[in-house]
Amino acid sequence: MGGAPATKKPKLEGKAFLELKERLKQQKKVKKNIPRLRLLPAGVNASLSIDNEDRTPIILSDIQNLLMYSVSDLQVPLRWCKVEKFTKVSHAVVLIVDGLNFNHYKTNQKLLDTLKSDMEHKLELITPAINGESIAEEIITIPLTETYKKTLIHNYGSLEVAADRVKDMIKLKRTIFPVNSVQRKRKHSETEIPKTEDLPDGDKFSRTELLLSSQQMVENGYPLPIKGGSDELKGYKFTKDKYAEVNSKSRMFGLDCEMCMTDKNRSELTRVSIVDESLEVIYDTFVKPYNKITNYLTRFSGITKELLEDVTTRLEDVQEHIKKILPDDAILIGQSLNFDLRALEMMHPYVIDTSVIFNLSGIKGRKAGLKVLTQAFLKESIQNAGKDGHCSVEDSRAAIKLVQLKLLNTPTFGDGLLISQSELQEQINKGRSKPFTEQILASLIFQHMNKVELKSAALAASPSIMNEYSKALVKSDLKIMDDDNFQQSDFLRLVIKDTNKKTVKRFSEVITNHALNFCHVRLTEDEVNEENIGKTLKSVNKWIKNVWDQVENHGFVCVIFSGTKDVENGACFLSIKKNDNIEQLKS
């Protein structure tokens, strides 16, 4: 009662008050724009901080959905975490380490102090490695789950929409190509389905129904002789001087080209293959570009310096030969044939594109690769040469066989735009001993990136690991370029180094240039045995620290231990790098 009265804190006035007010204002502003990642119960239950018997791991698709949320304009629902202000994420960085499992972290946290101190969330993760399969292809592909379907329907409309068709295709083609008009004896219109007797043996409908309309050719980037078109088409030649009107008995030819990069920073023709309906090769030749080749793209093209060393055939030789061997009503067939025609610098009116007439996702414009389509519908495996690249003859034959299969069925066969997903699945599973995997209905995560805000991506790995990724990347519409020749106009940078240390070092140098970054390294059995595991984990910790130090503020970081076969699950470590300005404002 008789104690001294409590002293009041002095009030700030004048300049000091204004400075404090401004500091608090700035601190509030900074905090308002900080992206945050918070675990929901399913995420908390996967935390490595709880006992093994009480833990329920998350799965790889959970990580994929989080990445989709951070780098795309499709905000997929997340079952295990909640994100705030993810539009403020500066970039996303993923480091995958094969050969380590969650127990390697649990029992060696002192050796992995970067994970312990800098990673906010540490979770057990189930990956394909537990079954001895690679995580490579799966980590960059997004399965078409039921939840994701609902999101796509919300953003793009129904999964069962009719494909765009031009009512009088032949008449429209005649307005832009030199097609000779032919008087028909039959009375039905040009677009009417011919009578059965007009069809070749085996065909159930006219192959003209599968031709891309002029509108579809424009949408899919085909070179067309349209007035006011792009200057890049100047010098392009027609495959014939004059064309006949196409009909149900016009012969089909499979076409595929291989390309290499030249010092003009563009892909140029190095091989062309054409097969007929009997799958016989009628033309197959290597081609030497006039410009200097800077990258043979062997793992995709199969082309090497040695193959082209004695080649004298040039682009104009190929153009003249194609003019001679193709009939004037020839139908060209290929997978994303627009790229092949551009490599040939030629234009053709009648094309069937297997990437358009087959649609596995139900989303217009999303294309499955030729390898995927061949596996799904023909039950055949192609493009298995690994680092030796593809064979254009093999790809040409596959495209022809896919079209022939469709002609044996209906115009809607294999097209998720025209039939339900359940009906499509029945067609795919027909004759298979096991259901077709959902991965066939996958699309590359890169293809969902917001093309305005997020401009490019990087993928770093050794040659052997990169070959595993190439299964998903090949024949995509992405502009893919190797590290040395990557330019601003390219989309995906491939960093290929022969050691883990070199891979991580170069990866760390480029991550600030890209919105989405993947680095994948693999440890050997010797590196993870009992004798060497301590030394190995110290190296892994250095790699993680090297990457973490280069990540920008508000960058999202994910480190994945992929797990070990038949032993233990993997782990994932997640964090968003804090903004240093917060600490500065507090002081």
C-alpha positions as CSV (number, residue, x, y, z in Angstrom):
1,M,0.0,0.0,0.0
2,G,2.8,2.4,0.8
3,G,5.0,1.3,-2.1
4,A,6.2,3.6,-4.8
5,P,3.7,4.2,-7.6
6,A,4.4,2.2,-10.8
7,T,6.2,4.3,-13.4
8,K,4.5,4.6,-16.8
9,K,6.4,4.1,-20.0
10,P,7.2,7.4,-21.6
11,K,5.1,8.2,-24.6
12,L,6.8,8.5,-27.9
13,E,6.3,11.9,-29.5
14,G,7.4,13.7,-32.6
15,K,10.0,12.1,-34.8
16,A,10.4,8.9,-32.7
17,F,6.6,8.3,-32.8
18,L,6.5,8.8,-36.6
19,E,9.5,6.4,-37.1
20,L,7.8,3.7,-35.0
21,K,4.5,4.1,-36.8
22,E,6.2,3.8,-40.2
23,R,8.2,0.7,-39.0
24,L,5.0,-1.0,-37.8
25,K,3.3,-0.1,-41.1
26,Q,6.1,-1.6,-43.2
27,Q,6.2,-4.7,-41.0
28,K,2.5,-5.2,-41.4
29,K,2.8,-4.8,-45.2
30,V,5.7,-7.3,-45.4
31,K,3.9,-9.9,-43.3
32,K,0.8,-9.5,-45.4
33,N,2.7,-10.6,-48.5
34,I,4.5,-13.6,-46.9
35,P,3.6,-17.0,-48.3
36,R,3.0,-19.6,-45.6
37,L,2.6,-23.4,-45.5
38,R,0.6,-24.9,-42.7
39,L,0.0,-28.6,-42.1
40,L,-3.6,-30.0,-41.8
41,P,-4.2,-33.1,-39.7
42,A,-3.2,-35.4,-42.6
43,G,0.1,-33.6,-42.8
44,V,0.6,-33.5,-39.0
45,N,0.1,-37.3,-38.9
46,A,2.9,-37.8,-41.4
47,S,5.4,-35.7,-39.4
48,L,8.7,-37.4,-38.5
49,S,8.4,-35.9,-35.0
50,I,5.8,-38.4,-34.0
51,D,6.3,-42.1,-33.3
52,N,6.5,-44.5,-36.2
53,E,3.5,-46.5,-35.2
54,D,1.3,-43.4,-35.0
55,R,2.6,-42.0,-38.3
56,T,0.7,-42.1,-41.6
57,P,2.9,-41.1,-44.5
58,I,1.8,-38.8,-47.3
59,I,2.2,-39.9,-51.0
60,L,4.0,-38.5,-54.0
61,S,0.9,-37.0,-55.5
62,D,0.5,-34.9,-52.4
63,I,3.8,-33.2,-53.2
64,Q,2.8,-32.9,-56.8
65,N,-0.4,-31.1,-55.9
66,L,1.5,-28.7,-53.7
67,L,3.9,-28.0,-56.6
68,M,0.9,-27.5,-58.9
69,Y,-0.5,-25.0,-56.4
70,S,2.7,-23.0,-56.2
71,V,3.5,-22.8,-60.0
72,S,0.3,-23.1,-61.9
73,D,-2.9,-21.2,-62.4
74,L,-4.9,-24.4,-61.5
75,Q,-5.4,-24.3,-57.7
76,V,-5.9,-27.9,-57.0
77,P,-7.4,-28.8,-53.5
78,L,-4.8,-30.0,-51.0
79,R,-5.8,-32.6,-48.4
80,W,-2.7,-32.4,-46.1
81,C,-1.7,-28.8,-46.0
82,K,-3.0,-25.2,-46.3
83,V,-1.1,-22.5,-48.2
84,E,-1.5,-18.8,-47.9
85,K,-0.3,-16.2,-50.3
86,F,1.3,-18.7,-52.6
87,T,1.1,-16.3,-55.5
88,K,3.9,-14.5,-53.7
89,V,6.3,-17.5,-53.9
90,S,9.4,-16.3,-55.8
91,H,10.2,-19.8,-57.2
92,A,10.0,-23.5,-56.4
93,V,13.1,-25.7,-55.9
94,V,13.0,-29.5,-55.6
95,L,16.1,-31.6,-54.7
96,I,15.6,-35.3,-55.0
97,V,18.2,-37.7,-53.4
98,D,17.9,-41.3,-54.4
99,G,19.2,-43.9,-51.9
100,L,18.2,-42.3,-48.6
101,N,15.1,-43.0,-46.5
102,F,13.4,-41.3,-43.5
103,N,15.5,-43.3,-41.0
104,H,18.7,-41.9,-42.4
105,Y,17.5,-38.5,-41.2
106,K,16.0,-39.7,-37.9
107,T,19.2,-41.3,-36.8
108,N,21.7,-38.8,-38.3
109,Q,20.2,-35.4,-37.6
110,K,23.5,-33.9,-36.5
111,L,25.0,-34.7,-39.9
112,L,22.0,-33.2,-41.7
113,D,21.7,-30.0,-39.7
114,T,20.6,-27.9,-42.7
115,L,17.4,-30.0,-42.9
116,K,17.0,-29.9,-39.1
117,S,17.4,-26.1,-38.8
118,D,16.1,-24.7,-42.1
119,M,13.3,-27.0,-43.1
120,E,10.1,-26.2,-41.3
121,H,8.2,-29.4,-42.1
122,K,9.6,-33.0,-42.1
123,L,7.3,-35.8,-43.2
124,E,7.4,-39.4,-44.1
125,L,6.7,-40.0,-47.8
126,I,5.8,-43.1,-49.9
127,T,7.4,-43.2,-53.3
128,P,7.7,-45.8,-56.1
129,A,11.3,-46.5,-54.9
130,I,9.8,-48.8,-52.2
131,N,8.9,-51.1,-55.1
132,G,12.3,-50.7,-56.8
133,E,10.9,-48.2,-59.4
134,S,12.3,-44.8,-60.3
135,I,10.8,-41.6,-59.0
136,A,12.0,-39.7,-62.0
137,E,9.1,-39.9,-64.5
138,E,6.4,-39.9,-61.8
139,I,7.5,-36.7,-60.0
140,I,7.0,-34.5,-63.1
141,T,3.7,-36.0,-64.2
142,I,0.4,-35.2,-62.7
143,P,-2.2,-38.1,-62.6
144,L,-5.8,-37.2,-63.6
145,T,-7.3,-37.9,-60.2
146,E,-11.0,-37.5,-59.6
147,T,-10.3,-34.4,-57.5
148,Y,-8.2,-33.0,-60.3
149,K,-10.9,-33.8,-62.9
150,K,-13.4,-31.6,-60.9
151,T,-10.9,-28.8,-60.9
152,L,-10.4,-29.1,-64.7
153,I,-14.1,-29.2,-65.3
154,H,-14.5,-26.1,-63.2
155,N,-11.8,-24.3,-65.3
156,Y,-12.4,-25.7,-68.7
157,G,-15.9,-27.0,-68.9
158,S,-17.1,-30.5,-69.6
159,L,-14.7,-33.4,-70.2
160,E,-17.1,-34.7,-72.9
161,V,-17.1,-31.9,-75.5
162,A,-17.4,-32.2,-79.2
163,A,-14.2,-31.6,-81.2
164,D,-14.3,-28.6,-83.5
165,R,-15.1,-29.5,-87.1
166,V,-15.3,-27.5,-90.2
167,K,-18.5,-28.5,-92.1
168,D,-17.1,-28.3,-95.6
169,M,-13.4,-29.2,-95.1
170,I,-12.5,-30.0,-98.7
171,K,-14.0,-26.7,-99.9
172,L,-12.1,-24.7,-97.3
173,K,-8.8,-26.5,-98.0
174,R,-9.3,-25.6,-101.7
175,T,-9.3,-21.9,-100.8
176,I,-5.7,-22.0,-99.4
177,F,-4.1,-25.0,-101.2
178,P,-3.8,-25.6,-105.0
179,V,-6.5,-28.3,-105.0
180,N,-8.0,-29.3,-108.4
181,S,-11.8,-29.6,-108.2
182,V,-13.1,-33.0,-109.4
183,Q,-16.7,-33.6,-110.5
184,R,-18.1,-36.5,-108.5
185,K,-20.7,-38.9,-109.9
186,R,-22.2,-39.5,-106.5
187,K,-24.8,-37.1,-105.2
188,H,-24.0,-36.9,-101.6
189,S,-22.1,-33.9,-100.2
190,E,-18.3,-33.9,-99.8
191,T,-18.6,-34.2,-96.0
192,E,-21.1,-37.0,-96.0
193,I,-19.7,-40.4,-94.9
194,P,-19.2,-42.5,-98.0
195,K,-21.1,-45.7,-98.5
196,T,-19.6,-48.9,-97.2
197,E,-18.6,-50.1,-100.8
198,D,-16.5,-46.9,-101.2
199,L,-14.3,-47.8,-98.2
200,P,-11.1,-49.8,-98.3
201,D,-11.3,-53.3,-96.8
202,G,-11.3,-53.1,-93.0
203,D,-12.2,-49.4,-92.7
204,K,-15.4,-48.8,-90.9
205,F,-15.7,-45.1,-91.9
206,S,-13.9,-42.7,-94.2
207,R,-10.4,-41.7,-93.3
208,T,-11.3,-38.2,-94.5
209,E,-13.2,-37.8,-91.2
210,L,-9.9,-37.9,-89.3
211,L,-8.3,-35.1,-91.3
212,L,-7.5,-32.0,-89.4
213,S,-9.6,-29.1,-90.4
214,S,-8.0,-25.8,-91.4
215,Q,-8.9,-24.4,-88.1
216,Q,-7.4,-27.3,-86.3
217,M,-4.2,-26.9,-88.3
218,V,-4.0,-23.3,-87.3
219,E,-4.6,-24.2,-83.6
220,N,-1.9,-26.8,-83.7
221,G,0.8,-24.7,-85.4
222,Y,0.8,-26.2,-88.8
223,P,2.4,-24.2,-91.6
224,L,-0.3,-22.9,-93.9
225,P,-0.2,-20.7,-97.0
226,I,-2.4,-18.0,-95.5
227,K,-2.1,-14.4,-96.7
228,G,-0.5,-12.2,-94.1
229,G,1.0,-15.2,-92.3
230,S,4.3,-15.4,-90.5
231,D,7.5,-14.3,-92.3
232,E,9.1,-17.5,-91.1
233,L,7.1,-19.4,-93.7
234,K,8.7,-17.6,-96.6
235,G,10.5,-20.2,-98.7
236,Y,8.3,-23.1,-97.5
237,K,7.3,-25.4,-100.4
238,F,4.2,-27.4,-101.2
239,T,4.6,-31.2,-101.1
240,K,3.0,-31.2,-104.5
241,D,2.5,-28.5,-107.2
242,K,-1.1,-29.5,-107.5
243,Y,-3.3,-31.6,-105.2
244,A,-6.3,-33.9,-106.0
245,E,-9.3,-33.9,-103.8
246,V,-8.8,-36.4,-100.9
247,N,-11.3,-39.3,-100.6
248,S,-11.9,-42.5,-98.5
249,K,-9.3,-44.4,-100.6
250,S,-6.5,-41.8,-100.6
251,R,-3.3,-43.5,-99.5
252,M,-1.9,-42.8,-96.1
253,F,1.8,-42.3,-95.3
254,G,3.5,-42.2,-91.9
255,L,6.1,-39.4,-91.6
256,D,8.6,-38.6,-88.8
257,C,11.6,-36.4,-88.7
258,E,14.6,-36.0,-86.3
259,M,16.2,-32.7,-85.6
260,C,19.3,-31.2,-84.1
261,M,20.1,-27.7,-82.8
262,T,22.2,-25.4,-84.9
263,D,24.1,-22.2,-84.3
264,K,21.0,-20.3,-85.6
265,N,19.4,-21.3,-82.3
266,R,16.8,-23.4,-83.9
267,S,16.2,-27.1,-84.7
268,E,17.0,-28.3,-88.2
269,L,16.3,-31.4,-90.1
270,T,18.8,-34.3,-89.8
271,R,16.7,-37.4,-90.7
272,V,13.3,-38.0,-92.4
273,S,11.5,-41.3,-92.7
274,I,8.3,-42.2,-94.6
275,V,6.4,-45.5,-94.5
276,D,3.3,-46.6,-96.4
277,E,0.2,-48.3,-95.2
278,S,1.9,-51.7,-95.4
279,L,4.5,-50.3,-92.9
280,E,7.2,-50.6,-95.6
281,V,9.8,-47.9,-95.7
282,I,9.6,-45.9,-98.9
283,Y,12.0,-43.1,-97.9
284,D,14.6,-42.9,-95.1
285,T,17.6,-40.6,-95.2
286,F,19.9,-38.6,-93.1
287,V,20.2,-34.9,-93.8
288,K,23.0,-32.4,-93.2
289,P,22.0,-28.9,-92.3
290,Y,24.0,-26.0,-93.8
291,N,24.3,-24.4,-90.4
292,K,26.7,-25.7,-87.8
293,I,25.2,-28.2,-85.4
294,T,25.6,-27.1,-81.8
295,N,23.7,-30.0,-80.1
296,Y,22.9,-33.3,-81.7
297,L,20.1,-34.0,-79.1
298,T,21.1,-37.6,-79.4
299,R,19.0,-38.9,-76.5
300,F,15.9,-37.6,-78.4
301,S,16.9,-37.7,-82.0
302,G,19.3,-40.7,-82.2
303,I,21.6,-38.5,-84.3
304,T,25.3,-38.4,-83.7
305,K,28.2,-36.6,-85.4
306,E,29.4,-39.9,-86.9
307,L,26.1,-40.6,-88.5
308,L,26.2,-37.3,-90.4
309,E,29.9,-37.3,-91.2
310,D,29.6,-38.5,-94.8
311,V,26.1,-37.3,-95.5
312,T,25.7,-35.0,-98.6
313,T,21.8,-34.9,-98.7
314,R,20.5,-31.4,-98.0
315,L,17.0,-30.0,-97.2
316,E,16.2,-29.1,-100.9
317,D,17.1,-32.7,-101.9
318,V,14.6,-34.1,-99.5
319,Q,11.9,-31.6,-100.6
320,E,12.3,-32.6,-104.2
321,H,12.2,-36.3,-103.4
322,I,9.0,-36.0,-101.3
323,K,7.4,-34.2,-104.2
324,K,8.1,-37.1,-106.5
325,I,7.1,-40.0,-104.2
326,L,3.9,-38.7,-102.7
327,P,0.6,-39.0,-104.8
328,D,-1.4,-35.8,-105.2
329,D,-4.0,-36.9,-102.7
330,A,-1.7,-38.4,-100.1
331,I,-2.7,-38.3,-96.5
332,L,0.3,-37.7,-94.2
333,I,0.1,-39.2,-90.7
334,G,2.3,-38.4,-87.7
335,Q,2.5,-37.4,-84.0
336,S,2.5,-33.6,-83.7
337,L,3.2,-33.6,-87.4
338,N,3.4,-29.8,-87.4
339,F,7.0,-30.0,-86.1
340,D,8.0,-32.4,-88.8
341,L,6.5,-30.2,-91.6
342,R,8.2,-27.2,-90.2
343,A,11.5,-29.0,-90.1
344,L,11.0,-30.0,-93.8
345,E,9.9,-26.4,-94.5
346,M,6.9,-27.8,-96.4
347,M,3.1,-27.5,-96.4
348,H,0.6,-30.2,-97.0
349,P,-3.3,-30.0,-96.9
350,Y,-4.3,-33.5,-95.8
351,V,-2.9,-34.5,-92.4
352,I,-4.0,-36.8,-89.6
353,D,-2.3,-36.0,-86.3
354,T,-2.4,-38.9,-83.8
355,S,-1.8,-36.4,-80.9
356,V,-5.1,-34.7,-81.9
357,I,-7.4,-37.6,-82.9
358,F,-6.4,-39.5,-79.7
359,N,-7.1,-37.7,-76.4
360,L,-6.6,-39.4,-73.1
361,S,-7.3,-36.6,-70.7
362,G,-10.6,-35.2,-72.0
363,I,-9.0,-31.8,-72.2
364,K,-8.6,-30.0,-75.5
365,G,-5.0,-29.3,-76.3
366,R,-3.5,-31.7,-73.8
367,K,-1.6,-34.2,-75.8
368,A,-0.3,-37.6,-74.8
369,G,3.1,-38.8,-76.3
370,L,3.4,-41.3,-79.1
371,K,5.0,-43.8,-76.7
372,V,2.0,-43.5,-74.3
373,L,-0.6,-43.9,-77.1
374,T,1.2,-46.9,-78.6
375,Q,1.4,-48.6,-75.2
376,A,-2.2,-47.8,-74.4
377,F,-3.9,-48.8,-77.7
378,L,-1.5,-51.1,-79.5
379,K,-0.1,-52.8,-76.4
380,E,3.4,-52.2,-77.9
381,S,6.5,-50.5,-76.4
382,I,8.5,-48.1,-78.5
383,Q,11.3,-45.5,-78.0
384,N,13.3,-47.9,-75.7
385,A,16.7,-47.0,-77.1
386,G,17.5,-44.9,-74.0
387,K,20.5,-42.6,-74.6
388,D,20.7,-43.7,-78.2
389,G,17.5,-41.8,-79.0
390,H,14.5,-42.5,-81.1
391,C,14.0,-44.2,-84.5
392,S,12.0,-42.2,-86.9
393,V,11.0,-45.3,-88.8
394,E,9.6,-46.9,-85.6
395,D,7.7,-43.7,-84.8
396,S,6.2,-43.5,-88.4
397,R,5.0,-47.1,-88.2
398,A,3.5,-46.5,-84.8
399,A,1.5,-43.5,-86.0
400,I,0.2,-45.5,-89.1
401,K,-0.9,-48.4,-86.9
402,L,-2.7,-46.1,-84.5
403,V,-4.8,-44.6,-87.3
404,Q,-5.5,-48.0,-88.8
405,L,-6.7,-49.1,-85.4
406,K,-9.1,-46.2,-85.2
407,L,-10.4,-46.9,-88.7
408,L,-11.3,-50.4,-87.6
409,N,-13.5,-48.9,-84.8
410,T,-15.3,-45.5,-84.9
411,P,-14.3,-41.8,-85.3
412,T,-14.7,-41.4,-81.5
413,F,-12.4,-44.3,-80.6
414,G,-9.7,-43.2,-78.2
415,D,-10.9,-39.6,-78.1
416,G,-11.6,-38.4,-74.5
417,L,-13.1,-35.2,-76.0
418,L,-15.9,-37.2,-77.6
419,I,-16.5,-40.1,-75.2
420,S,-16.7,-40.5,-71.4
421,Q,-13.6,-41.4,-69.4
422,S,-15.1,-44.7,-68.4
423,E,-15.7,-45.6,-72.1
424,L,-12.2,-44.5,-72.9
425,Q,-10.8,-46.7,-70.1
426,E,-12.7,-49.7,-71.4
427,Q,-11.2,-49.2,-74.9
428,I,-7.7,-48.9,-73.4
429,N,-8.1,-52.0,-71.1
430,K,-9.6,-54.1,-73.9
431,G,-7.4,-57.2,-74.2
432,R,-5.1,-56.2,-71.4
433,S,-4.3,-58.5,-68.5
434,K,-4.0,-55.6,-66.1
435,P,-5.8,-52.2,-66.0
436,F,-4.0,-49.4,-67.7
437,T,-2.2,-47.2,-65.3
438,E,-3.5,-43.8,-64.4
439,Q,-0.1,-42.4,-65.3
440,I,-1.2,-42.8,-69.0
441,L,-3.7,-40.1,-68.2
442,A,-1.0,-37.8,-66.9
443,S,0.4,-34.6,-68.1
444,L,3.7,-32.8,-67.5
445,I,3.7,-30.5,-64.5
446,F,5.5,-28.0,-66.7
447,Q,2.6,-27.8,-69.1
448,H,0.4,-26.4,-66.2
449,M,2.7,-23.6,-65.4
450,N,1.2,-20.1,-65.6
451,K,2.7,-19.0,-69.0
452,V,2.5,-15.3,-68.1
453,E,4.0,-15.2,-64.6
454,L,6.2,-18.3,-64.6
455,K,8.3,-18.4,-67.7
456,S,10.7,-21.2,-67.5
457,A,11.9,-24.3,-65.6
458,A,15.1,-26.2,-65.0
459,L,15.9,-29.9,-64.7
460,A,19.3,-31.1,-63.5
461,A,20.5,-34.7,-63.4
462,S,23.2,-37.2,-64.6
463,P,22.9,-38.6,-68.1
464,S,21.4,-41.9,-66.8
465,I,18.7,-40.2,-64.7
466,M,17.9,-37.7,-67.4
467,N,17.1,-40.6,-69.7
468,E,14.4,-41.6,-67.2
469,Y,12.9,-38.2,-67.4
470,S,13.1,-38.2,-71.2
471,K,10.4,-40.8,-71.4
472,A,8.0,-38.1,-70.2
473,L,9.6,-35.1,-72.0
474,V,10.0,-36.5,-75.5
475,K,7.8,-35.2,-78.2
476,S,6.2,-32.6,-75.8
477,D,5.4,-29.2,-77.1
478,L,7.8,-27.6,-74.7
479,K,10.8,-25.7,-75.9
480,I,13.6,-27.8,-74.4
481,M,17.2,-26.8,-74.5
482,D,20.5,-28.0,-73.0
483,D,22.2,-25.8,-70.4
484,D,25.0,-24.3,-72.6
485,N,22.6,-23.2,-75.4
486,F,19.6,-22.2,-73.2
487,Q,18.1,-18.8,-74.1
488,Q,15.3,-16.6,-72.8
489,S,12.9,-17.8,-75.4
490,D,13.3,-21.5,-74.3
491,F,11.2,-23.0,-71.6
492,L,12.9,-26.0,-70.0
493,R,16.7,-26.0,-69.3
494,L,18.3,-29.4,-69.1
495,V,21.5,-29.4,-66.9
496,I,23.4,-32.7,-67.4
497,K,26.5,-33.4,-65.4
498,D,28.4,-36.6,-64.8
499,T,28.7,-36.4,-61.0
500,N,26.3,-35.5,-58.2
501,K,28.6,-32.7,-56.9
502,K,28.8,-31.0,-60.3
503,T,25.0,-31.5,-60.9
504,V,24.1,-29.7,-57.6
505,K,26.7,-27.0,-58.1
506,R,25.4,-26.0,-61.5
507,F,21.8,-26.4,-60.4
508,S,22.4,-23.9,-57.6
509,E,23.8,-21.4,-60.1
510,V,20.6,-21.4,-62.3
511,I,17.7,-21.7,-59.9
512,T,17.1,-18.0,-59.5
513,N,16.5,-17.8,-63.3
514,H,13.6,-20.2,-63.3
515,A,10.2,-20.5,-61.7
516,L,10.3,-24.3,-61.2
517,N,13.5,-26.3,-60.6
518,F,14.2,-30.0,-60.2
519,C,17.5,-31.5,-59.3
520,H,17.8,-35.3,-59.1
521,V,20.9,-37.1,-57.7
522,R,21.5,-40.7,-57.0
523,L,23.7,-42.4,-54.4
524,T,25.4,-45.7,-55.0
525,E,25.1,-48.8,-52.7
526,D,28.7,-48.2,-51.5
527,E,27.9,-44.6,-50.6
528,V,25.1,-45.6,-48.3
529,N,26.6,-48.7,-46.7
530,E,27.4,-48.7,-43.0
531,E,31.1,-47.8,-43.5
532,N,30.5,-44.7,-45.7
533,I,27.1,-43.4,-44.7
534,G,28.5,-40.7,-42.4
535,K,30.7,-39.3,-45.1
536,T,27.9,-39.4,-47.6
537,L,25.4,-37.6,-45.4
538,K,27.9,-34.8,-44.8
539,S,28.2,-34.4,-48.6
540,V,24.4,-34.5,-48.9
541,N,24.1,-31.8,-46.2
542,K,26.5,-29.6,-48.1
543,W,24.4,-30.0,-51.3
544,I,21.3,-29.0,-49.5
545,K,23.0,-26.0,-47.9
546,N,24.4,-25.0,-51.2
547,V,20.9,-25.0,-52.8
548,W,19.2,-23.4,-49.7
549,D,21.7,-20.5,-49.7
550,Q,21.0,-19.7,-53.4
551,V,17.2,-19.7,-53.0
552,E,15.6,-16.3,-53.0
553,N,13.4,-15.0,-50.2
554,H,9.9,-16.4,-50.4
555,G,11.3,-19.3,-52.4
556,F,9.6,-22.7,-51.8
557,V,12.1,-25.5,-51.1
558,C,11.4,-29.3,-51.1
559,V,14.0,-31.9,-50.4
560,I,13.0,-35.5,-51.1
561,F,14.7,-38.7,-49.9
562,S,13.2,-41.2,-52.3
563,G,13.3,-44.2,-50.0
564,T,15.0,-47.6,-50.3
565,K,13.7,-50.7,-52.0
566,D,11.8,-53.1,-49.7
567,V,13.2,-51.4,-46.6
568,E,11.9,-47.9,-45.7
569,N,9.8,-45.2,-47.0
570,G,11.2,-41.9,-48.1
571,A,10.9,-38.4,-46.5
572,C,10.2,-34.9,-47.7
573,F,11.4,-31.7,-46.1
574,L,9.5,-28.5,-46.9
575,S,10.0,-24.8,-46.1
576,I,9.5,-21.3,-47.5
577,K,12.6,-19.1,-47.1
578,K,11.8,-16.2,-44.8
579,N,12.0,-12.6,-45.8
580,D,15.1,-11.1,-44.1
581,N,13.3,-7.7,-44.1
582,I,11.0,-8.9,-41.2
583,E,14.0,-9.3,-38.9
584,Q,15.4,-6.0,-40.0
585,L,12.1,-4.3,-39.3
586,K,11.9,-5.9,-35.8
587,S,15.3,-4.4,-34.9
